[in-house]
Amino acid sequence: MLGDHPRNSDGLKAYSKQKQFETAKKVDEAITLLIKEKGSINFNCVSKRSGVSKTYLYENLVIRERIEALRQQQQGLPSRKHIKKEMTNSNKDVLLAAKNKRIKVLEDEVKHLKDQLKKLGGELYDSI
């Protein structure tokens, strides 16, 4: 019997507003941390860091536009993997140069030892 009794939903509305504010604050803090750590900013990372569902991030237009804008800005910057790969390629070049130098030294040493062996073999033959 519901009748025409006035409903008091002010408490529910206030709680809902408070929860929305706290959720938006968690998302903002997560984005700020990702920026400081120079981490990848995308919906998945923000969702994991803030503990908020990806659905919420996509449906909240202000947050969605912010994440998309930050993600767009980061596309021009080299990623950690790209930087690591570049470092790896330059390290490979240095290692190859060092190995080639070492091979050249060893080849020269082998040639010198073969010449000495021939010389000593000839001396041994002459002494017999």
C-alpha positions, 0 to 999 in steps of 0.5 A, spaced: 500 500 500 504 505 497 498 510 497 500 518 496 506 518 502 511 522 500 518 519 499 524 521 502 530 520 497 534 526 498 539 521 502 540 517 496 541 522 491 546 525 496 550 519 496 549 518 489 552 525 488 558 523 493 559 517 490 560 520 483 565 525 485 569 520 489 569 516 482 571 522 478 577 523 483 579 516 483 580 517 475 583 524 476 588 521 481 590 515 476 591 519 470 595 524 474 599 518 476 600 515 469 602 522 467 608 523 472 610 516 471 610 517 464 606 511 463 601 509 457 594 513 458 589 509 455 582 506 458 585 500 460 591 503 464 586 508 467 581 503 469 586 498 472 589 504 476 583 507 478 579 501 480 573 504 475 570 500 470 572 501 463 564 502 461 564 508 466 570 511 463 567 510 456 560 513 458 563 519 462 564 524 456 568 529 460 573 523 462 573 519 455 575 526 452 580 527 456 583 520 456 582 520 448 586 527 448 592 524 452 592 518 448 593 522 442 598 526 445 602 520 447 602 517 440 607 522 437 612 520 443 616 514 443 614 509 447 618 505 452 619 499 448 621 503 442 626 507 446 629 500 449 629 497 442 633 503 439 638 502 445 638 495 443 640 496 436 645 501 438 648 496 443 648 491 438 652 495 433 657 496 439 658 489 440 658 487 433 664 492 432 668 489 438 667 482 436 669 484 429 675 487 432 677 481 436 676 477 430 681 481 426 686 481 432 685 473 433 686 472 425 693 476 426 695 472 431 694 465 428 697 468 422 703 470 426 703 463 430 703 459 423 709 463 420 713 462 427 711 454 426 714 454 419 720 458 421 721 453 427 719 447 423 725 449 418 730 450 423 728 443 426 729 440 419 736 443 418 738 441 425 737 434 423 
